[in-house]
Amino acid sequence: MTDLSEGQLNEGKAAYIQAQKKRNLYIGLALFGFVVLVFFISMARMSQGIKNDAKRAAEARASISASK
């Protein structure tokens, strides 16, 4: 059985922590990207709904004034 020295253990631990930090960074960036994507999709869908509501309101006003 191989005896690992304390220096080798510290190197392994440091490499593990470095890899964990890199992984966490990528997960954070992916999460941020997802939030930005959801935000822009939501804004596009809401603006589409606002335009449709305005169009329906204008049509309703026109039909009311035409029926008078």
N, C-alpha and C positions, 0 to 999 in steps of 0.2 A: 504494500500500500504506500502511496506517495504521501510524503509529509509536506503540506503547504506551509510556506512561511507566512508571517504576518504581513509582509510587504505584498505578497501575491494576493492575499485575501483583500487587502486594502485597494489594490488595483482592480480586482474584480468588482468590488463594491462600488468603486468610483465609476467604472464602466457601466455598471447597472444603473446607477443614478443618472448618468449622462444620457443613456438610452431612454430612461423613463422621462426625463425632462423634454427630450426631443419628441417623444410620443405624445406627451401632454400638450406641447406646442401645436402639433399637427391636429390633435383632437380639438383644441381651442379654435384654431383657424377654420377647421371644417364646420364647427358649430356656429361661428361668426358668419361664415359664408351662407349657411342655411338660414340664419335669422335675416340676413340681408335679402336673400332670395324670397323668403316669405313676405317680407315687408313690401318689396316692389310688386310682387304678384297681388298682394292685398290692395295696394294703392291703385293698380291698374283696374282691378275688378270693381273697386268702389267708384272710381271716376266713370267707369262704364255705366254703373248703376245710376249715378247722378245724372248723366246725360240722358239715359232712358227715362228717368223720372221727370226731367225738365221737358222732354218731348211729349210725354203723356199729359203733363199739366197743360202744355200749350194746346194740345189737341182737345183737351176737355174744355178749356176756355173758348176755343174756336167753336166747338159744337154748341156750347151754351149760348154764345152770342149769335150764332146762326139760327138757333131755334127761337129767338126772341122776335 
